[in-house]
């Protein structure tokens, strides 16, 4: 399946979770979370020790989310990503977007073995999905705005 088809499938449902969400606005875990919010999408931050990020309740694990999610954006170190992919599989989450640097061969292999709709490699959600664009224009949000 082509990358654009996988992206469309990933974005076709709701809600999403950002695993590796961060309260630090300089980190991609925060920028991705804010991109979902600015696009008007339902999103849940997942972080093992944060209680709130960007005004949203943060959850320590995917299993602790109050609802089932359509897909997850993963912004974690590769060895943690492996565990996240396994947890997602156990929960029936099939749409995964591993941000650049989050994946390794094992995490990709696990996702492929589980038949997941996987976006990995150099495809950054902020650039490839259009989520980082203003809803009223085709212009990307200014760096300070994200």
N, C-alpha and C positions, 0 to 999 in steps of 0.2 A: 504494500500500500504506500502511496506517495506521502511525503511529509505533510503537504497541505491537507490531504484527506484525514490524516491522523490528527492534525490540529483542529480541523472542523469537528471531528468526532469528540475530541476532548472538550471543546467549547460548547458543544450542543446541549449539554445538560447542566444541572445545577443541583445543589451547591457544590463548591470546591473547598478544599482545605490547603493551607500553605504549611507544610511541615518544614520546620526550621525558620519559622517566622521570628522576627527580631524587633525589639523596641527601638533599636538603633537605626535611625532613618538613613544612615549612610550604607547600611548593609542590604544586600539583595533580598534577603528574607523579609525585609520591611518594604522595599520598593515593589516587590511582586504583590505583597498583600495590599498595598495602596493602589496598585494598578487594578486589581479586582474591585476594590471599593469605588474607585473613581469611574469604573465602567458600569457601576450599578449592580454588580453581581454579588450574590450571597457567598460569603467566604468565612471560614473559621481558621484562626491561627492555631498552630500546634507547636508547642514548645514545652520541654520537660519541666521547667521551673517558673515560667512567667504566668501570672494570673490574668494579666490584661495587656493587650497590644493594640495600639491605635483605637482605643475605646471599645474594643471587642474582648469578650471573655476568651482567654487562651486556655487550651486543653493540653494535658500532658502527653496524650497518645491519641492515635486514630480511634482506638476502641472507646475512648472516653467522650467522643463527640456526641452531642445530643441527637443527631440524626445521621443517617447514612449519606455519604457524599458521592457525587458523580465522579469526581476526579481529584487528584492531588498534585500540587506543585511541590517538588522536593528540592530543598536548598540545604543540604546537610553534607558532612564529610562522607566519602564513599562507603566506609565501613558501617556507618549508621544507615546509609541508604539501603544497604543489603537487608537490614532488619526491617526497615520501613516497607520495602517491597514485599517481604514475606508477610508482614502484618496486613498490608493492603489485600494481599491474596486471600488471607484467612477471612477478611471482612467482605470479600466480594467486590472490592474496588478494582475496576479494570482499566481506568484511564489514568496514566501516570505521565508527568512531565518532569524529567530530571534536568534541572538547570545545569548549564556548563560547569563542570568541576564536581558535580554531585555523584556522578556515575563512575563505576569501574566495571571491568569485564564480568565479575560475578553478579553484580546487581542487574546488569543488562540481561545476563543469561537467565537469572531467576524470573525476571519479567517475561522474557520470551517463552520460557518453559511453561509459565502460567497462562500464556495466550493473551497477555495484556496489550492494550493499545498504548504503546510506549513511544514517547518523544524524548530523545536523548542525543547527546553529542554536542554540537555547537548551536543548537536551536534555543535561543533565549526567549522566554515567554514575553518579556518586555518588548522585544523587537519583532518576533515572528507572528504574534497573535493579534496585534493591533490594540491590545488592552491598554497600552500606555499612551494611546491617542485620546485626545479630548473628544467626548461624545458629540460635540457640536461642530468640530472641525476635523480635518485630516492631519492636523499638526500634532506632533508628539508633545506631551507635557514638557515644560521646561524642567531641567534637572532639579532645580530647587523645588518645583511643584510636586515631584514624585518623591 
